[in-house]
Amino acid sequence: MKLAIAHRDRLVREALRRTLSRSDHELLWQAADRTELERECRRQPPALLLVELELLGRRAEHLPRLIEGGISVIALASSQAAGDGYEALGLGALGLIEPPRLDESGELIGGQRTLTRIQRLASLVGPAGIGSPAATAAPSTRQPPIIALGASTGGPLALAKVLASLPTDLQAAVLIVQHIESEFTSGLAEWLGSQSKLPVSVAERGDTPRAGRVYVAGSGGHLVLLPSLQFSRQAARASELHVPSVDALFTSLALHAAPGVAALLTGMGSDGVAGLGEMRRRGWHTLAQDERSSVVYGMPRAAMESGAAQQALDLAAIGPALVRQLAKGRA
């Protein structure tokens, strides 16, 4: 794949160059500022751009123009200074990663870890998906009612809009899987909490979902629900594309939770489709975001075409629809 790098720090650019030299990717060019970035993108647009978050502008305002030009984007930022990174993810960036660095002796630090993440995100530019965990247990009929949401590319803003539409007296727990690098999950939960009337936190192993709270899948594997209705972490296989996986959570909910409501939002690939289909077969009401309101109509399209989702709705209609379905006694 043809890649490009845009970062103001020369040492970061060099660290990224060395990292990419270990792969089969072709590095087209490097840019040190926004003017150079825009010029090079016009001259020789890459398939994938690794770009410092600050070069995308305030609230990632320059990102949509890059994406409209056919360029897939990975934003680069430290986990302590993610800033507008969640806005960038919501506007369609493939991912948010921390770049490698060079130490005082010129040794590359974090190169392999970064390359693994770049390879995984680059694979999303083409068709991608993962298998779903095997179903082995019978569902529980215990409460609380659950709203389950899965999202990838474009997901943070979509999730924020859904959460903003949920009432403060919601009689259900909301469980979320968003494809994001592990060091940014806590920041994502905090940012979503600033957009929601409900408290948002990272789901902790051993906790039980409570009504009126929002739980975000964290790092260290896949978020799943046990037969005891406690959260746990399922170890990920090295070959798995998405960690955390929407399919892993959705399938565990189909197996162990009383039927509730679930929606698959904007994103590339097909993660969550198999789990959503299992939910529908076990009595859940299942939705997908429609094409017009999706940043990337990949996961929702797959959900509709497979029959996993019962209907596709505009993003603005999804939150109210989830609440109506709960009120009808489906959860």
N, C-alpha and C positions, 0 to 999 in steps of 0.2 A: 504494500500500500504506500502511496505517496503522502508523506507527512511534511509539516512545517512547524517551526518553533517561533514564538514571539514572547520575549521576556526582556525587561529592562536590565536585568543583572547578567553581565557577561559570564560570570561563573556558573550561574544556573543554566544558561544556554549551553555552556561547555559540558556540564554534567548531563544534560539531556542528550546532547550529541553523542557522548560516549555511551550512554544507555542505549540509544537507538542503533548504534554501531554493532551491538550484539544481536540484532534482529535482522530479518529479511526486508524490513521496511526501507524505503528510499527517502532520504531527507532532501527535500527540494531546496529549502532556503531557511534562513534565520532572520528575524527582525528584532530591532532593539527599541522601537517606539511605535506609536500608533500610526504615524505618517508612513513609515516604512512598511508596517503591517498591511495597511490598506493598499499601498502601491503593489506590493508583492502578490497580494490576493487577486488583484486585477490582472497582473501579468501572468501569473502561474498559480491558479488556485489549487490547493492541496485537497486530497480526499479527507484528511484529518488534520486539524490544527490544534497544537498544544499551546495555549495562550495564557499569559499571566492575567489574573482576574482584573487587575486594575486597568489593563489595556482595553477591556470591554466597556469601560465607562461606568458612570454611576448607575446602580441598579441594572448593570449589564445591558445598557441601552443600545450598544452597537452589535449585540449578539444576533438579533433577528436578521439583520442585513447579511451577515455572514452565512447564516443557515439558508436564507432565501437564495443565496448564490451557490448553493449546493455543497457547502463546506460543513462537515461535521466537526464539532468543537469539544475539546476537553479543557476545562478551566483549571489553572494552576494556582494554588494558594496554600498557605500553612493552615493547619487545623486551628491555631490560635488566632488567626486573622482571616477567617473565611469571608467576613464582610457580606458582599452581595452575592456570595456563591450560591445561596439557595434561590435567589432570584434568577441566577443564570441557569440553574437546573430547571426551574420552572418555565423558563423561556426556551428550553430545548437543548441545553448542553448535554452531551452524553454522560459526563461525569465530572466530579470535582476531586482532584488528587493533589497530594503534597509532592512537589518535585524532589528529585535526588539533590545531593549537594557534594561539594568537594571540601575535604578537610584541609588543615593548614599545610599538609604535605602533598596535597594534590590527589589524595586517594578518593575514589568515588564511593560515596556512602548512600545506600538505599537504591542503587541502580537496578538490581534484579527485582526488588519489590515493585518499583515503579514500572519496569518493563512488563511484568506480569499483569499489572492493572491496565496498562495501555493496550496490551494484546487482547485482554478480555473486552475492553470497551470498543476496540477497533472491530472486533468480531460482530458487534451490534450493527455496524454499517450494512452488513449483509443479513440474510435470514438467520435467525438464531432461536434457540429454545432449549429447554431442558426437560428431562423426564420428571414425572411426579412420583413422590414416594408411594410405596405400596400400601394399599388399604388392608388392615388386618383386624380391626376391632369394631365393635358395635357402638353406635352413638349413645351418648347420655341424654336424658331428657331434662336435666337440671338447668337452672338459669344461672347467670343473668342473660338476657337477650344480648346478642352481639351484632354489631355492624362491622364488617370486614372490608378493608380497602386495600387494593394493590395498585402500584404505579411505578413507572420508570421514567423515561425521558419526558420532561415537561411536568413531572409529577408534583414537585413541591407547591407550585402555585395552584395546581388543580386541587390538591389536598387541602390547601389553605381555604380555598373557596367553598369546598364541601363542608369543612369544619365550621366555617363562619356562619353557615346556614343552619347549623344544629342548635336546638334550644338549650338553655342553661339547665332545664329540668329534664333532660334526656334520660329516659329510663332504660338505657342500654350502655354497654361498654363498646368503645370503638377501638379496633385493632388495625394497625397500619403496617404494611411493608412497602418501603420505598427503596429502590435500588440506589445505593450510595456507599461510598467508601467508609470503612468502619470508624475512622477517626472523626468523621463529621456527623455521626448519628446523634450525639448529645446536642450538638449545635442545631441540628434539624428539629429535634424535639422542642428545644427552647424557642426557636423561630416560629414553629407551628403554634406553640402556646401563645405567642404574641398576636397571632391571627385568629385565635379561637376564644369563644366564651367558656369553653370547658378546659380543665387542667390537662396538660399534656406531659407525659414522661416516657422515658425509655422503659420498656417492659423488663422487669427483673426476674431472674429465675426463682421459682418458688412462690411468686405472687399470684393472687387470684384476681381476674378482671372484675372490676367494680363498675356498676352503673354510673353514668355521668362523668366518666374519665376516658381519656384517650391514651392509648399505649402504642409506642413506636418500636418496631423491631430494632434491636441493637446489634452490636458486633459479637464476634465469637461463634458464629454458626447461624443456623436457621431458627427463628422463633416458631415454636409449636405449642399447642395446648395439649396437656396430658389428660387421661381419663379422670383424674382428680380435679380437673379444671384449674390446674396450676400451670403457669408458664414454665417452659423449659427451653433449652438450646439443643438443637440436633446438629451433630457434627457434619460439616460439609465435606464432600469428596473433592479431591484436587481437580477433577475434570469438570466440576459444576461451574456454570457460567455466572450464575447470580447467587450471591451470598450477602444478605439474606434472600431467600426465595419466597415468592408469593405462593407458588404451588405448595411448598412445605407447610406454610401456615394454613392455607385454605383447606388442604386435605386433612390436616389434623382437626380443624374445626368441623368439617363434614363428619368426621368419625366420632368426635367426643362432645360436641356442643349441641344443644337444642337448635333446631333450624331457626336461622335469623335472616339477615339481609346482607348482601355483598355486592361490591361493584369493582370492576376492573377499569382503571383509568388510563390515560395517555401513556404510551411507551412503545419501544421497539420490541420485536420478537414475539414470543408467545408464553412467557412465564405467567403462571396463574390460570391459564385456560383449562388445563386438566383438573386442577383443584376446584375451579368454579363449576365445571361440569359435574364433578362429584357432589358438590354442594346442591346443585339443582336437582340431581337425582334423589337426594336425601331430604328434599322439601324446603330448601332455602329459596328465597326470592333473589334472583341474580340480574344485575344490570351491567351495562357497558357504557362508557362515554361515547357520544356520537362523533362522526368524522369531522364535522364542521368545527366543533369546539376542542378537538384534540390537537396538541402540538405534533404528535406522531400517532397516526391511526394504525398501529401495529397490533398490540395486545388486545385492544377492544375489537378490532376487525376479526382477529382470530377467534375471539370469544363469540361473536355474532355468527360467523360462518360455521363454527362447530356446533352451535346450538347451546353452548354453555351459558350464554346470557339470554335472558328472556326478552329483553328489549334494550335498545340504545337510546340514551337521552342526552340532551344538551347538558353541559357541565352545571349550569345554573339550576337545572331541574333535579339533579341527582340527590342532593341533600334532602330537599323536601320529600322526594319519592321514598327515600329510605325511611324517613320518619313516618310517612303515611302507611307504609307496609308494616312497620312495627305496630302501629295503632290498630291495624286490621287483625292483629292477633297472629300474624305469620311467625313472629319470633317467640 
